[in-house]
């Protein structure tokens, strides 16, 4: 099943058979899945806490009425949207029900597009509620720094555990941002070498004229300081792990000397009269297929095969999209904790970005996106920032503004039509338009 809510159904409850059939048809024509019920007693057993849809119910029905049904549904889950259908005489009652937690109400007679619009908003609201719950639950289930429950990630974690104990050299391949250094650290931490250091070397950042000294060390006295050169990264990794990141960028002259270290497990620092033994494990990482570099003449074939005792390939996020929500939830929670913030929820624009974006920067890009959401910063996707949970008054205001904007769109900016659709006097509508900074001219069809 997809992490994000996809299959949703409207339960439509009305004791009038003709109205039931007509409204179900309207929902079907709008592309919404709907199911009809003649009374509250028949729909209530179908409602569970993980119900992904919404309920539309008439208020006046024999037996359990719509208000009682709303209360019973919200006793199961107060976040299930319930839309009430009411006659004009019951509008005051419906408004009170809104204050008690009903999602919306429709006053008879209502146009089919009003029903469809309210149903779509209710389904979108329910989807976000369930998606946010899953994100919170996903964080609690994470027990590894390598996040994801896809088959590819499960196999990767199992392979890391096996290789960590085997104490053999490993070549890690993966795109930028997939977590190659994290995998190297996991191999080290789970091995018998974890009592010594993991020494990480970014080969791309090594200046060519200093690369040999940095890696292999030097016994030559520095004339400027009067001190011996340095131990070098390889000797510093004695009894531990040497991690060579972006090894595909290593200069050819350095590749030749590294080959001897791997073959003989000994290193000869610059200026030393003889090599000295080193006990280390070599973990190398590359963001390209290293064999392509061999074929292009940019990487030694003999060194490739020395490093390629075992190859670990880290899948991109594109290849394991089911892991994106849980990974995002982890970083969202991490960012909120660092900022001392609570109650963050994703909105629909964030949800769409998570589902539709290709994530070329992989986990690193996803982490940056989560932090930008929490920090209220604009992102490259142009998304609106996600706000912490607002007060009731703020939520009601946002909800009211959404309804008015939807109505103005449907009415084409026509005030008279909007008044009729919303059932409010002209002065009330103008007051609300002013309060929410909504300009009718922006909705008039050209």
Long-range contacts (C-beta under 8 A, 24 or more apart in sequence): 2-322, 3-131, 3-134, 3-138, 3-322, 3-324, 3-325, 3-326, 4-127, 4-131, 4-134, 4-325, 4-351, 4-354, 4-355, 5-52, 5-126, 5-127, 5-130, 5-131, 7-33, 7-52, 8-33, 8-52, 8-53, 8-54, 8-123, 8-126, 8-127, 9-33, 9-34, 9-35, 9-52, 9-53, 10-34, 10-35, 10-53, 10-54, 10-55, 10-56, 10-119, 10-122, 10-123, 11-35, 11-37, 11-43, 11-46, 11-47, 11-53, 11-54, 11-55, 11-56, 12-36, 12-37, 12-56, 12-57, 13-37, 13-38, 13-39, 13-40, 13-43, 13-55, 13-56, 13-57, 13-58, 13-61, 13-66, 13-69, 14-38, 14-57, 14-58, 14-61, 14-85, 15-39, 15-58, 15-61, 15-62, 16-58, 19-58, 23-56, 23-112, 23-115, 26-112, 26-115, 26-116, 27-115, 27-116, 27-119, 29-112, 30-112, 30-116, 30-119, 30-120, 32-116, 32-119, 32-120, 32-123, 39-63, 39-64, 40-64, 40-65, 40-66, 40-68, 40-69, 40-72, 43-69, 44-69, 44-72, 44-73, 47-73, 47-76, 47-77, 47-80, 48-76, 48-77, 49-76, 49-77, 50-130, 51-76, 51-77, 51-80, 52-126, 52-127, 52-130, 53-123, 53-126, 54-80, 54-81, 54-82, 54-83, 54-103, 54-119, 54-122, 54-123, 54-125, 54-126, 55-80, 55-81, 55-82, 55-83, 56-82, 56-83, 56-85, 56-106, 56-115, 56-118, 56-119, 56-122, 57-82, 57-83, 57-84, 57-85, 58-84, 58-85, 58-86, 59-84, 59-85, 59-86, 59-87, 59-90, 59-93, 59-94, 60-87, 60-90, 67-93, 67-97, 70-97, 70-100, 70-101, 70-102, 71-100, 74-101, 79-126, 79-129, 80-126, 81-122, 81-123, 81-125, 81-126, 83-118, 83-119, 83-122, 85-110, 91-423, 104-403, 107-423, 111-421, 113-410, 114-410, 114-421, 117-406, 117-410, 121-402, 121-406, 124-348, 127-351, 128-345, 128-346, 128-347, 128-348, 128-351, 131-325, 131-346, 131-351, 132-345, 132-346, 134-325, 134-329, 135-325, 135-326, 135-328, 135-329, 135-332, 135-346, 136-329, 138-325, 138-326, 138-329, 138-330, 139-326, 139-329, 139-330, 139-333, 141-326, 142-326, 142-330, 145-182, 145-186, 146-179, 146-182, 146-183, 146-186, 147-323, 147-326, 147-327, 147-330, 147-363, 148-320, 148-322, 148-323, 148-326, 148-327, 149-322, 149-323, 149-326, 150-315, 150-320, 150-322, 150-323, 152-315, 152-319, 152-320, 153-315, 153-320, 153-323, 156-183, 156-312, 156-314, 156-315, 159-312, 160-186, 160-187, 160-190, 160-312, 161-190, 163-187, 163-310, 163-312, 164-188, 164-189, 164-190, 164-191, 165-190, 165-191, 165-192, 166-310, 167-191, 167-192, 167-193, 167-281, 168-281, 168-309, 168-310, 169-262, 169-281, 169-282, 169-283, 169-284, 169-306, 169-307, 169-309, 169-310, 170-281, 170-282, 170-283, 170-284, 170-309, 170-310, 170-311, 170-312, 171-284, 171-285, 171-286, 171-290, 171-307, 171-308, 171-309, 171-310, 171-311, 171-312, 172-283, 172-284, 172-285, 172-286, 172-311, 172-312, 172-313, 172-314, 173-285, 173-286, 173-287, 173-288, 173-289, 173-290, 173-311, 173-312, 173-313, 173-314, 174-285, 174-287, 174-313, 174-314, 174-315, 174-316, 174-362, 175-287, 175-314, 175-316, 175-360, 175-362, 176-287, 176-360, 176-361, 176-362, 176-364, 177-361, 177-362, 177-363, 177-364, 177-365, 178-314, 178-315, 178-316, 178-317, 178-362, 178-363, 179-314, 179-362, 179-363, 180-245, 180-285, 180-287, 180-314, 181-243, 181-245, 181-285, 183-285, 183-312, 183-314, 184-241, 184-243, 184-245, 184-283, 184-285, 187-241, 187-281, 187-283, 188-240, 188-241, 188-243, 188-281, 188-283, 191-241, 191-281, 193-239, 193-240, 193-241, 193-281, 195-239, 196-237, 196-238, 196-239, 196-240, 196-241, 197-236, 197-237, 197-240, 197-241, 198-237, 198-240, 198-241, 198-243, 199-233, 199-234, 199-236, 199-237, 199-240, 199-241, 199-242, 199-243, 200-243, 200-245, 201-233, 201-242, 201-243, 201-244, 201-245, 202-245, 202-246, 203-244, 203-245, 203-246, 203-247, 203-248, 203-249, 203-250, 204-245, 204-246, 204-249, 206-250, 206-254, 208-251, 211-250, 211-251, 211-254, 212-253, 212-254, 212-257, 212-270, 213-270, 215-254, 215-257, 215-258, 216-257, 216-261, 216-267, 216-268, 216-269, 216-270, 217-267, 217-269, 217-270, 217-272, 218-269, 218-270, 218-271, 219-269, 219-270, 219-271, 219-272, 220-270, 220-271, 229-269, 229-270, 229-271, 231-269, 232-267, 232-269, 234-261, 234-267, 234-278, 234-280, 235-267, 235-269, 235-276, 235-278, 237-278, 237-280, 238-278, 238-279, 238-280, 239-279, 239-280, 240-280, 240-281, 241-280, 241-281, 241-282, 241-283, 242-280, 242-281, 242-282, 242-283, 243-283, 243-284, 243-285, 244-282, 244-283, 244-284, 244-285, 245-284, 245-285, 246-285, 246-286, 246-287, 247-284, 247-285, 247-286, 247-290, 247-307, 248-286, 248-287, 248-288, 248-290, 248-293, 248-298, 248-299, 250-299, 252-300, 255-299, 255-300, 255-303, 256-300, 258-303, 259-300, 259-302, 259-303, 259-306, 262-303, 262-306, 262-307, 263-306, 282-307, 316-359, 316-362, 317-359, 317-362, 317-363, 317-366, 318-358, 318-359, 324-354, 324-355, 324-359, 324-366, 325-354, 327-363, 327-366, 328-354, 328-366, 328-369, 328-370, 331-366, 331-367, 331-370, 331-371, 332-370, 332-373, 332-374, 334-370, 335-370, 335-371, 335-373, 335-374, 335-375, 336-374, 339-374, 339-375, 341-374, 341-388, 342-388, 343-388, 343-389, 344-373, 344-374, 344-386, 344-388, 345-386, 345-389, 346-373, 346-386, 347-384, 347-386, 349-381, 349-383, 349-384, 350-383, 350-386, 353-379, 353-381, 353-383, 357-381, 397-435, 397-436, 400-432, 400-436, 401-436, 401-438, 404-432, 404-433, 404-436, 404-438, 405-436, 405-438, 405-443, 408-438, 408-440, 408-442, 408-443, 409-443, 411-443, 412-443, 412-444, 412-445, 413-440, 413-441, 413-442, 413-443, 413-444, 413-445, 414-440, 414-444, 415-440
